[in-house]
Amino acid sequence: MLTSSEIGIDLGTANILVYNKNKGITLNEPSVVAIDTITKKVLAVGHEAKEMIGKTPGSIVAIRPLKDGVIADYDVTTEMLKHILRKAAKKNGMAIRKPNVVVCTPSGSTSVDRRAIHDAVRNAGAKKVHLIEEPVAAALGAGLPVDEPVANVIVDIGGGSTEVAIISFGGVVACHSIRIGGDRLDEDIIQYIRKEYNVLVGERTAENIKMEIGYALVDHEKLTMEVRGRDLMTGLPKTITLSSFEIRDAIKESLLHVLEAIRATLEDSPAELSGDIVDRGVILTGGGALLNGMEEWISQEIFVPVHLAPSPLESVAIGTGQALKFIGRLQTVVK
């Protein structure tokens, strides 16, 4: 049976999540596409493509078509979305003719960025496309009462960007968006190891280091980890031992930019909402919120309670799904 269904998509720099109204999150794949540069053919999308990063012959490249939360390569993004929608349809056990889609956009995105996201989803096979701002989706997904006249502060630390927003009455009252997220922290780690040890490590290794021994700027017991990379002097494989203190220092500058964005947003808060913020605190969501010590560090710095969303990695996707309930009230952007 061909049916038109409604799905929510979290189009993230690091991962794409698809939310189905009846089944919850049905798909969670890395935003990576493997392409044959000679034939221009898409060879793999998602997990399979991510496995290929840094391991493929010259004619095959694994690329991330989304950069800093916006589309960097339009054609590849459209191809990736086609694959994702097909996979989602299979998982739901039905042939979706043309789904109605709610997709989130970064709050700092321009009208050109939004148009690109809208068109890419439309060209991938969607019937109607509704856009929702990412912080609103994240707040909905974290279970916050966004349509009430109380301040909800959301800090969404994604792969490509960090969005800080104060939401009240279903809209964004104040927000700051910076193009620093988990990917930047990985890059900081790669550069640090290159500079200090003359060793080159890949993106996936850097991500593992961040997840295992990466720490926000808090006191903690020292952790160490053995890492393999390529010695830039000899060109041969080399194993080095890194400490969590080193990684903390490597990512310090990027974390301070995130803190700056949080402070700037709180400073923009209308005086009437300040009381709510002190009472209710700040909610952290996105993959970056899972960095060791993140909650504790931000709480120390802004003197306001900080809470982790129930499922930080999935908050935005769940929020797009929640938004399906009031799809009629969402703006259908650019026909």
Buried (B, 14 or more C-beta within 10 A) or exposed (E): EEEEBBBBBBBBBBBBBBBBBEBEBBBBBBBBBBBBEEEEEBBBBBEBBBBBBEEBEEEBBBBBBBBBBBBBBBBBBBBBBBBBBBBBBEEBEEEBEBBBBBBBBBBBBEEEBBBBBBBBBBBBBBBBBBBBBBBBBBBBBBBBBBBEEBBBBBBBBBBBBBBBBBBBEBEBBBBBBBBBBBBBBBBBBBEBBBEEBBBBBBBBBBBBBBBBBBBBBBEBEEBEBEBEBBBEEEEEEBEBEBEBBBBBBBBEEBBEEBBBBBBBBBEEBEEEBBEBBEEBBBBBBBBBBBBBBBBBBBBEBBEBBBBBBEBBBBBBBBBBBBBBEEBEEBEEBEE
